[in-house]
Amino acid sequence: MNFPTVTALSPLDGRYAAKLQTLRPLMSEQGYLHRRVQVEIVWLIALSDSGMPQFKRLSSGARKYLMNRVEQFSTDDALAIKEIEKTTNHDVKAVEYWIKAQCQSNELNAEIKTELAQCLEFIHFACTSEDINNTSHALQLQAARQHVLLPCIDEVIQFLRDMAHQYADVPMMSRTHGQTASPTTVGKEVANVVVRLDRARENIAKVKILAKMNGAVGNYNAHLSARHDFDWENFSRRVVEFAPDSLTPGLGLHFQPYSIQIEPHDYMAELFDAIARTNTILIDWSRDVWGYVSLGYFKQKLKAGEIGSSTMPHKVNPIDFENAEGNLGLANAVLKHLSEKLPISRWQRDLTDSTVLRNMGVALGYTVLAYQSLSIGLHKLEINHETLAADLNEAWEVLAEPIQTVMRRYGVQGAYEQLKEVTRGKTVTPKAMQDLIRSLSIPTEEKDRLLALTPATYIGMAAQLAKRV
């Protein structure tokens, strides 16, 4: 039954549904069922290649038909499985029965139908439900990471890198503790974020996605009872690790050799923690940009017809950064629970992970939504050179740092204290600062250098650092 998006309980499937169309096929229940079908069929084909006398190698026609059930999996197929589940009250068994029904379809030619009819009992052979579920979750996460999450992060990083280079030479007042501090450049502050995100992105990308296929409690009990002289562990490894397009298709994951009934989920915790750390960096950046907009360092491009306030017509609010911050917080709340809960299971199995795992798409959905909001907001920003310059020109007190540092180099006693007395908590004019410099007992060339210094030129290596990021 199709519901209007305005009736959705979650905004991910309501207000923001259109923004998550690339993630939904991967992380929805349909995506989960799709991967279950994939795992069951890959396992079946691999079994046919294992040399078992009772299960002859499937023909190319039968293989093509089965793999087409994976490649052409549709919403109608997912709904058909859900219809079977109404009777079985078991989601994995419903998948098994659906595949069996596909193998007996009247659309098949008689030869392939006869061939597949002889292998029906090898569908889900020796598997526990978690052999199918854990591999399906792994495939979901691998696809979401590769096709949605990392591209979204890369888009943000690239835009910020371009900003860092573009504004590398634009001086800006720093604000430590919210107070005026040694100047920097706009580009250097953006570069700081780029470096952090590069490292965080690498941590997400390098997590190995693990999967196990070793039976009810991880010992191949059923497998060996059926075929005791076969290397089931190596067989399972091949199914998990072989590339999907190899002669005997596999899943393209990393093999987990030790488990209870469930894969331990440690890799999931590692992945979700890495995503959450990335999100935390972007919460920090969203708040900083919000503050810079408030100070007038950035203006926002106007959009025709857009309204900032229902009562104050002048307002242009930084809503994209606010939306990003809010959704990143929601994402991290779910990611934190996932990473803390999933690695914990009573004895060889409890079911608390099952319902929690169904919310992986929620965590990634809020994450992707936030990245999109952030990207939209960044594209709206315009630098306000006038405000940046005026802010610097009103903060000559920041030159107390270089002046007292030069004084100390030349052994002037009480240098720090002298500058503190002149500048702390006071409005300092350019004339007052230059008069102070002229009175110092330091070499003339040093005086000249300090006299040429302004808040806008006192930026250290900021420009170079921004340009090389």
HELIX and SHEET records of a PDB file:
HELIX    1   1 THR A    5  THR A    7  5                                   3    
HELIX    2   2 PRO A   11  ASP A   13  5                                   3    
HELIX    3   3 ALA A   17  LEU A   20  5                                   4    
HELIX    4   4 ARG A   24  MET A   27  1                                   4    
HELIX    5   5 GLU A   29  SER A   48  1                                  20    
HELIX    6   6 SER A   60  GLU A   71  1                                  12    
HELIX    7   7 THR A   75  THR A   88  1                                  14    
HELIX    8   8 ASP A   91  GLN A  102  1                                  12    
HELIX    9   9 ALA A  110  ALA A  117  1                                   8    
HELIX   10  10 LEU A  120  PHE A  122  5                                   3    
HELIX   11  11 SER A  129  ALA A  144  1                                  16    
HELIX   12  12 ARG A  145  LEU A  149  3                                   5    
HELIX   13  13 LEU A  150  GLN A  166  1                                  17    
HELIX   14  14 VAL A  186  ALA A  205  1                                  20    
HELIX   15  15 ASN A  221  ALA A  226  1                                   6    
HELIX   16  16 TRP A  232  GLU A  241  1                                  10    
HELIX   17  17 ASP A  266  LEU A  295  1                                  30    
HELIX   18  18 ILE A  319  LYS A  341  1                                  23    
HELIX   19  19 THR A  352  LEU A  357  1                                   6    
HELIX   20  20 MET A  360  LYS A  380  1                                  21    
HELIX   21  21 HIS A  385  ASN A  393  1                                   9    
HELIX   22  22 TRP A  396  LEU A  399  5                                   4    
HELIX   23  23 ALA A  400  ARG A  409  1                                  10    
HELIX   24  24 ALA A  415  THR A  423  1                                   9    
HELIX   25  25 PRO A  430  ARG A  438  1                                   9    
HELIX   26  26 THR A  444  LEU A  451  1                                   8    
HELIX   27  27 ALA A  462  LYS A  467  1                                   6    
SHEET    1   A 2 PRO A 171  THR A 176  0                                        
SHEET    2   A 2 GLN A 179  THR A 185 -1                                        
SHEET    1   B 2 LEU A 210  ALA A 211  0                                        
SHEET    2   B 2 HIS A 254  PHE A 255  1                                        
SHEET    1   C 2 PHE A 298  GLN A 300  0                                        
SHEET    2   C 2 LEU A 381  ILE A 383 -1                                        
END                                                                             
